[in-house]
Amino acid sequence: MVSTDELKYWVAFSGIPGIGRVRISQLKEYFGSLQEAWKAPEGKLKQAGLDSRSIDALVTLRPRIALDAEMEKLARYKVKVFVYDDPLYPSRLKEIYDYPPVLYVRGSLPAEDEPCLAIVGTRRPTIYGRQVTEEIVADLARSKITIVSGLARGIDSVAHRAALDAGGKTVAVFGSGLDIVYPGENAKLAQAIMEHGALVSEYPLGVKPKAENFPLRNRIMSGLSLGVLVVEAGERSGALITAHQAVEQNREVFAIPGSILSPASQGTNRLIQEGAKLVCNCADILQELNLTIVVQQMEIKEFSPADEVESAILKQLSSEPNHIDEICRRSGLSMPQVSSTLAMLELKGIVRQVGNMNYVLARRN
């Protein structure tokens, strides 16, 4: 276990660009502690094996870092700090080559024996993508699988919310310090995740989200997990970076198939061509990972329509989205009748709107 005095130097070095796990190991080996390395002159740093760019960054930035103030700020935000030689550092993450030397956590990480699955996808999902994510994540969460994602707009946010709605756990990996929620609209979601899982970052507090941070954080998402599920991704989607990192980390890669005409499915279909496991339901994932299926395929709860209008509308609904105009046309009912009845059926939990006035039958215990 790292002492409190030594821990603040781990925190300090995590804020120096270019000094990662390998260089921190070099410094520890040469100086015996990071405290001594932090105070070392340039000549000694060079002897320890640091390159000139890293030395310049350290010499420039260390006078600006108030160590005690950083630790006080971490305490104020209730951030836990795990370093790679700490027994509480996630062992699964340490299996990857470039695991972060310092991990910042708000909330509670899953226990070592709790399986995790990373879920990624486009920031502009289709109705199909949202629906598939909600249904598969709900079943995974009920099967005690912790959902790991990146809190981004789109599939990430849908996955986090679906896990929480199903009473499961979820972990969000940041591309910034844990005091900066990005995007800002997900502040309430981040709070809920912290209460039922964890917020994780390799960046110290105060680090703003930068474009180059997000591909790096993806390796942590896959590194914490047994595998990665890609729901929807275009040909150049960042979600594909996570999938390729997962392959390099010897993790399983899963993909949801989609229409060959849909730009949102071009990346996932390509992954399947390249060998990713095609996924149609939760069971496909659990079987591939040799995990017990706790939750079987959900079925709609027995329900007796209250009248002929409800009966006529339910006949037009299935697991495939149907637009309200199509329901009106096929049922022969007026728009006011269909609209008010669908609203009532939603309150009863029998149907669900999946966006843009499209409806499906809800799946219930």
C-alpha positions as CSV (number, residue, x, y, z in Angstrom):
1,M,0.0,0.0,0.0
2,V,1.4,3.4,-1.0
3,S,1.7,5.9,1.9
4,T,-0.2,9.2,1.8
5,D,3.0,11.1,1.5
6,E,4.2,9.1,-1.5
7,L,0.7,9.1,-3.1
8,K,0.8,12.8,-3.7
9,Y,3.9,12.4,-5.9
10,W,2.1,9.8,-7.9
11,V,-0.7,12.3,-8.4
12,A,1.8,15.0,-9.3
13,F,3.6,12.9,-11.9
14,S,0.2,11.9,-13.5
15,G,-0.2,15.6,-14.4
16,I,3.1,15.7,-16.3
17,P,2.7,15.1,-20.1
18,G,4.9,12.3,-21.5
19,I,5.5,10.6,-18.1
20,G,3.5,7.4,-18.1
21,R,3.8,3.9,-16.6
22,V,7.2,3.0,-18.2
23,R,8.9,6.3,-17.2
24,I,7.4,6.2,-13.7
25,S,8.9,2.7,-13.3
26,Q,12.3,4.0,-14.4
27,L,12.1,6.8,-11.9
28,K,11.1,4.6,-9.0
29,E,13.8,2.1,-9.8
30,Y,16.5,4.8,-10.1
31,F,15.5,7.1,-7.1
32,G,13.8,4.6,-4.8
33,S,10.7,6.7,-4.5
34,L,8.7,9.2,-6.6
35,Q,9.2,11.8,-3.8
36,E,13.0,11.8,-4.5
37,A,12.4,11.8,-8.3
38,W,10.1,14.8,-8.0
39,K,12.8,16.8,-6.3
40,A,15.7,15.6,-8.6
41,P,17.7,18.1,-10.7
42,E,17.8,17.8,-14.5
43,G,21.1,16.0,-14.6
44,K,19.8,13.2,-12.3
45,L,16.6,12.9,-14.3
46,K,18.6,12.4,-17.5
47,Q,20.6,9.7,-15.8
48,A,17.4,8.0,-14.7
49,G,16.5,7.6,-18.4
50,L,14.1,10.5,-19.0
51,D,14.2,12.0,-22.5
52,S,14.7,15.8,-22.9
53,R,11.0,16.5,-23.7
54,S,9.8,14.8,-20.5
55,I,12.5,16.6,-18.4
56,D,11.5,19.9,-19.9
57,A,7.8,19.3,-19.1
58,L,8.6,18.2,-15.5
59,V,11.0,21.1,-14.8
60,T,8.5,23.6,-16.2
61,L,5.3,22.3,-14.5
62,R,6.4,21.0,-11.1
63,P,6.8,24.5,-9.6
64,R,3.1,25.2,-10.5
65,I,1.7,22.1,-8.8
66,A,0.8,22.5,-5.2
67,L,0.9,19.0,-3.9
68,D,-1.0,19.4,-0.7
69,A,-3.7,21.5,-2.4
70,E,-4.1,18.7,-5.0
71,M,-4.7,16.2,-2.3
72,E,-7.2,18.4,-0.5
73,K,-9.1,18.9,-3.7
74,L,-9.2,15.1,-4.3
75,A,-10.6,14.7,-0.8
76,R,-13.2,17.4,-1.4
77,Y,-14.4,15.6,-4.5
78,K,-14.3,12.2,-2.7
79,V,-11.9,10.9,-5.3
80,K,-10.0,7.7,-4.6
81,V,-6.5,7.3,-6.1
82,F,-5.2,3.8,-7.1
83,V,-1.6,3.4,-8.3
84,Y,-0.5,0.3,-10.3
85,D,1.4,-1.3,-7.5
86,D,-1.6,-0.9,-5.1
87,P,-3.4,-4.2,-4.4
88,L,-6.7,-2.4,-5.0
89,Y,-5.8,-1.4,-8.5
90,P,-8.0,-3.4,-10.9
91,S,-6.1,-6.6,-11.9
92,R,-7.9,-6.9,-15.2
93,L,-6.7,-3.5,-16.3
94,K,-3.1,-4.4,-15.4
95,E,-3.3,-7.2,-18.0
96,I,-3.0,-4.6,-20.8
97,Y,0.3,-3.3,-22.0
98,D,-0.2,0.5,-21.5
99,Y,-2.3,0.5,-18.3
100,P,-2.4,3.9,-16.6
101,P,0.0,4.3,-13.7
102,V,-2.6,6.2,-11.7
103,L,-6.4,5.7,-11.7
104,Y,-8.8,8.2,-10.2
105,V,-12.2,6.9,-9.1
106,R,-15.4,8.4,-7.8
107,G,-17.8,5.8,-6.5
108,S,-17.1,2.1,-6.2
109,L,-15.3,-0.1,-8.8
110,P,-16.7,-3.5,-9.4
111,A,-15.2,-6.3,-7.3
112,E,-12.5,-8.4,-8.9
113,D,-14.9,-11.3,-9.6
114,E,-17.6,-9.2,-11.1
115,P,-17.6,-9.4,-15.0
116,C,-17.7,-6.2,-17.0
117,L,-18.6,-5.5,-20.6
118,A,-17.7,-2.3,-22.5
119,I,-20.4,-1.0,-24.8
120,V,-19.6,1.7,-27.4
121,G,-21.2,3.1,-30.5
122,T,-22.1,6.2,-32.6
123,R,-23.0,9.5,-31.0
124,R,-25.9,9.7,-33.5
125,P,-27.7,6.3,-33.1
126,T,-30.8,5.3,-35.0
127,I,-34.0,4.2,-33.4
128,Y,-32.8,0.6,-34.0
129,G,-29.5,1.3,-32.3
130,R,-31.2,2.8,-29.2
131,Q,-33.7,0.0,-28.9
132,V,-31.1,-2.8,-29.3
133,T,-28.9,-1.1,-26.7
134,E,-31.7,-0.7,-24.2
135,E,-32.9,-4.3,-24.5
136,I,-29.5,-6.0,-24.4
137,V,-28.0,-3.8,-21.7
138,A,-31.1,-4.4,-19.5
139,D,-30.7,-8.2,-19.8
140,L,-26.9,-7.9,-19.2
141,A,-27.4,-5.7,-16.1
142,R,-30.0,-8.2,-14.7
143,S,-27.4,-10.9,-15.3
144,K,-25.1,-9.0,-13.0
145,I,-22.8,-7.7,-15.8
146,T,-21.3,-4.3,-15.1
147,I,-21.7,-2.0,-18.1
148,V,-18.6,0.1,-19.0
149,S,-18.8,3.0,-21.4
150,G,-17.6,6.5,-22.0
151,L,-20.5,8.9,-21.0
152,A,-20.5,10.3,-24.6
153,R,-23.7,11.3,-26.3
154,G,-25.5,8.5,-28.2
155,I,-24.9,4.8,-27.5
156,D,-22.7,5.4,-24.4
157,S,-25.4,7.4,-22.7
158,V,-28.2,5.0,-23.7
159,A,-26.1,2.1,-22.3
160,H,-25.4,3.8,-18.9
161,R,-29.1,4.8,-18.5
162,A,-30.4,1.3,-19.5
163,A,-28.0,-0.3,-16.9
164,L,-29.2,2.0,-14.2
165,D,-32.9,1.6,-15.1
166,A,-32.5,-2.2,-14.8
167,G,-31.0,-1.9,-11.4
168,G,-27.5,-2.7,-12.5
169,K,-24.0,-1.2,-12.1
170,T,-22.2,0.9,-14.6
171,V,-18.8,2.5,-15.0
172,A,-18.1,5.7,-17.0
173,V,-14.5,6.3,-18.1
174,F,-13.7,10.0,-18.6
175,G,-11.4,11.7,-21.1
176,S,-10.9,14.6,-18.5
177,G,-10.5,15.1,-14.8
178,L,-13.4,13.7,-12.7
179,D,-14.4,17.2,-11.8
180,I,-15.3,18.0,-15.4
181,V,-18.3,16.2,-16.8
182,Y,-18.3,16.0,-20.6
183,P,-20.7,16.6,-22.2
184,G,-22.2,18.9,-19.6
185,E,-25.7,17.7,-20.3
186,N,-24.8,14.3,-18.7
187,A,-24.1,15.8,-15.3
188,K,-27.1,14.2,-13.7
189,L,-26.3,10.9,-15.4
190,A,-22.8,11.0,-14.0
191,Q,-24.1,11.6,-10.5
192,A,-26.4,8.5,-10.8
193,I,-23.5,6.4,-12.2
194,M,-21.3,7.5,-9.2
195,E,-24.0,6.3,-6.8
196,H,-24.5,2.9,-8.6
197,G,-21.0,2.3,-9.9
198,A,-18.0,4.5,-10.6
199,L,-16.6,7.4,-12.6
200,V,-13.0,6.6,-13.7
201,S,-10.2,8.6,-15.2
202,E,-6.4,8.5,-15.6
203,Y,-6.3,12.3,-15.6
204,P,-5.9,14.5,-12.5
205,L,-8.6,16.9,-11.5
206,G,-8.8,20.0,-13.6
207,V,-7.7,18.4,-16.9
208,K,-10.1,19.5,-19.6
209,P,-11.5,17.1,-22.3
210,K,-9.3,17.1,-25.4
211,A,-9.8,15.2,-28.6
212,E,-6.7,13.2,-28.2
213,N,-7.8,12.0,-24.7
214,F,-10.7,10.0,-25.9
215,P,-9.0,7.3,-28.0
216,L,-6.6,6.9,-25.0
217,R,-9.5,6.5,-22.5
218,N,-11.0,3.8,-24.8
219,R,-8.1,1.4,-23.9
220,I,-9.2,1.7,-20.2
221,M,-12.8,0.9,-21.1
222,S,-11.8,-2.3,-22.9
223,G,-9.1,-3.1,-20.4
224,L,-11.5,-3.1,-17.5
225,S,-13.8,-5.5,-19.4
226,L,-14.0,-9.1,-20.6
227,G,-15.1,-7.8,-24.0
228,V,-16.5,-4.9,-26.1
229,L,-19.9,-4.7,-27.7
230,V,-20.1,-2.3,-30.7
231,V,-23.7,-1.4,-31.3
232,E,-23.6,1.1,-34.2
233,A,-20.6,2.6,-35.8
234,G,-19.8,4.3,-39.1
235,E,-16.8,3.4,-41.2
236,R,-14.7,6.0,-39.3
237,S,-16.3,5.8,-35.9
238,G,-14.2,6.2,-32.8
239,A,-16.0,3.1,-31.5
240,L,-13.9,1.0,-33.9
241,I,-10.8,2.2,-32.1
242,T,-12.1,0.6,-28.9
243,A,-12.8,-2.6,-30.8
244,H,-9.3,-2.8,-32.3
245,Q,-7.8,-2.0,-28.9
246,A,-9.8,-4.8,-27.5
247,V,-8.3,-7.2,-30.0
248,E,-4.8,-6.1,-29.1
249,Q,-5.7,-6.7,-25.4
250,N,-6.9,-10.2,-26.1
251,R,-10.5,-9.2,-25.3
252,E,-13.6,-10.5,-27.0
253,V,-15.2,-8.3,-29.6
254,F,-19.0,-8.4,-30.3
255,A,-21.0,-6.4,-32.8
256,I,-24.7,-5.8,-33.6
257,P,-25.5,-6.4,-37.3
258,G,-27.4,-3.8,-39.2
259,S,-28.8,-3.0,-42.6
260,I,-26.2,-2.8,-45.3
261,L,-27.9,0.4,-46.4
262,S,-27.5,2.1,-43.0
263,P,-24.3,4.2,-42.7
264,A,-24.6,3.7,-38.9
265,S,-24.0,-0.1,-39.4
266,Q,-21.1,0.0,-41.9
267,G,-18.5,-0.2,-39.2
268,T,-20.2,-3.0,-37.2
269,N,-20.9,-5.1,-40.3
270,R,-17.3,-4.8,-41.2
271,L,-16.2,-5.9,-37.7
272,I,-18.4,-9.0,-38.2
273,Q,-16.7,-9.7,-41.5
274,E,-13.3,-9.4,-39.7
275,G,-14.3,-12.0,-37.1
276,A,-16.3,-10.1,-34.4
277,K,-19.0,-12.2,-32.8
278,L,-22.4,-11.4,-34.2
279,V,-24.8,-10.6,-31.4
280,C,-28.6,-10.9,-31.5
281,N,-29.3,-11.0,-27.8
282,C,-27.8,-11.1,-24.3
283,A,-27.4,-14.8,-24.4
284,D,-25.0,-14.6,-27.4
285,I,-22.6,-12.6,-25.2
286,L,-22.9,-14.6,-22.0
287,Q,-22.4,-17.9,-23.8
288,E,-19.3,-16.6,-25.6
289,L,-17.9,-15.4,-22.2
290,N,-18.9,-18.6,-20.5
291,L,-21.1,-16.7,-18.0
292,T,-24.3,-18.1,-16.6
293,I,-27.4,-16.8,-18.1
294,V,-29.3,-15.3,-15.2
295,V,-32.0,-13.7,-17.2
296,Q,-33.6,-15.5,-20.1
297,Q,-35.3,-13.8,-23.0
298,M,-38.0,-11.4,-21.6
299,E,-41.6,-11.9,-22.5
300,I,-44.4,-9.4,-22.5
301,K,-46.4,-9.7,-19.3
302,E,-49.9,-11.2,-19.7
303,F,-52.2,-8.4,-20.3
304,S,-55.9,-8.2,-21.1
305,P,-56.9,-5.1,-23.2
306,A,-59.3,-2.8,-21.5
307,D,-61.4,-2.4,-24.7
308,E,-61.5,-2.9,-28.4
309,V,-59.4,0.1,-29.1
310,E,-56.5,-1.2,-27.0
311,S,-56.9,-4.6,-28.6
312,A,-56.8,-3.1,-32.1
313,I,-53.7,-1.1,-31.4
314,L,-51.8,-3.9,-29.7
315,K,-52.4,-6.1,-32.8
316,Q,-50.3,-3.6,-34.8
317,L,-47.3,-3.6,-32.4
318,S,-44.3,-5.9,-32.1
319,S,-40.7,-5.6,-31.2
320,E,-40.1,-3.7,-34.4
321,P,-40.8,0.1,-34.2
322,N,-44.1,1.2,-35.8
323,H,-44.9,4.9,-36.4
324,I,-48.1,6.3,-35.0
325,D,-49.3,7.2,-38.5
326,E,-48.9,3.6,-39.6
327,I,-50.7,2.4,-36.5
328,C,-53.6,4.7,-37.4
329,R,-53.7,3.5,-41.0
330,R,-53.6,-0.2,-40.3
331,S,-56.0,-0.1,-37.3
332,G,-58.5,2.2,-38.9
333,L,-58.6,4.3,-35.8
334,S,-58.4,8.1,-35.6
335,M,-55.2,9.9,-34.5
336,P,-56.8,11.2,-31.2
337,Q,-57.9,7.6,-30.3
338,V,-54.5,6.1,-31.1
339,S,-52.5,8.9,-29.4
340,S,-54.5,8.8,-26.2
341,T,-54.6,5.0,-26.0
342,L,-50.8,4.7,-26.7
343,A,-50.2,7.2,-23.8
344,M,-52.3,5.0,-21.5
345,L,-50.6,1.8,-22.6
346,E,-47.2,3.5,-21.9
347,L,-48.4,4.3,-18.4
348,K,-49.3,0.7,-17.9
349,G,-45.9,-0.4,-19.1
350,I,-47.2,-2.3,-22.1
351,V,-45.8,-0.2,-24.9
352,R,-42.8,2.0,-25.2
353,Q,-42.0,4.9,-27.5
354,V,-38.5,4.5,-29.0
355,G,-38.3,8.0,-30.5
356,N,-40.0,10.1,-33.2
357,M,-43.4,8.7,-32.4
358,N,-42.4,5.1,-33.1
359,Y,-43.7,2.5,-30.7
360,V,-42.8,-1.1,-29.7
361,L,-44.2,-3.6,-27.3
362,A,-42.5,-3.4,-24.0
363,R,-40.6,-6.4,-22.6
364,R,-41.6,-7.2,-19.1
365,N,-40.7,-9.7,-16.3
